[in-house]
Amino acid sequence: MNLSLQLLSGLAVGCIYSLVAVGFSMVYRAMGLVNFAQGDLMMVGAFVGYSIIISAPALPFWLVVPFAAALTASLGYVIAQSALWPAIQRGASQTYLVLLTLGIGIVLSNGARLIWGANPRVYPIPLTHETIRVGQYPVPAVYPLIGLTMVVLIVGLHLLFTRTWLGLALRAAADDAQTASIMGVNRRFASAASFALASGIGAAAGVLYAPITFVSADMGMLGIKAFAAAVLGSLGSIPGSVIGGLVIGIGETLGGQLVSSEYQDSLAFLLMIGILLVKPTGLMGKRG
């Protein structure tokens, strides 16, 4: 297949990894924990998008994305307030918190099976089957929407964190929780808001990824690659997460084409290991 076409495919998948990886980094900075439920929140968002499409088939797909993101963000807020924050307040260790997020992910996965069933679901929209032509080759029509949405979300996050009181409060709570509390920032709300925002961004990625493939309760496994992307870019760095996602997406797609698609998943992690051996702090990390 044409190399430029493979590059385009890698960029689209890389954008999905980037969005989920941004969620990993946001929660890590705000709450100091690795949220292994991030991939499952993406999966829930994709299923919520499926339910919205079934309930309101006339709704434009580009509106399904923010609605699913908002509903999943609400779920993320409830999870952070009811499960994670109480554990943090009790001084739970990192091991406990990681196990807690793994448990939340399993509950979300099994809950999705109960609600939407065990069989994969395909989005019943024309976009699922539509293609556009790049040169002589057809590519999924959702690719431009994936790229545009990622740009809009990253610019929106930049404006949120630099131009709004809420964003500045979230940054202050993440950088120095004690000083932020003295300045009147509610740390519990700030942590829950960051978790909700990360959940919403993950849900947007899930809705955009669904037309390329399908939605299933096992879709959250994609979160492992997104975590690798976040680590590759430097966990906690939003620009690093974006770059890491694109590197993993392009690397595994081109590597799968050059070597074998059977080794595509392994190539993504080999790429991460190789880069971290050269730069242990990640692509955007600074040496201590």
Salt bridges, closest charged atoms under 4 A:
ASP175 OD1 - ARG29 NH2 2.19
ASP218 OD1 - ARG113 NH2 2.58
GLU252 OE1 - LYS225 NZ 2.81
ASP265 OD1 - LYS225 NZ 2.49
